Amino acid sequence: MGGDKPLGLAIGGLVSVAFALLPALAVAVFYLVANVSALIIGTDFDSDPNEPAVLLIGLLGTVTFLVLAIAGSVALIGRRLSLKNRDD
């Protein structure tokens, strides 16, 4: 019917939805990272919070992981759906 146009629109829609959900996913995953960090560091009943560098690296790692996961899933979906461009 339209060649690769519906496939491109579907993948574009998937990417748009994934990036729209990125802030919500980042908050949920970062909450998990912060809690695991707090469990590992533990508490010694002082007023100092966790190291800010640890939390910033956790946030950076969370966002990087989610963006790479989106890119990887789109690449795999595109490779799977476009059979004529494969060398296999």
Beta strands, then each sheet from edge to edge (+ up, - down):
end
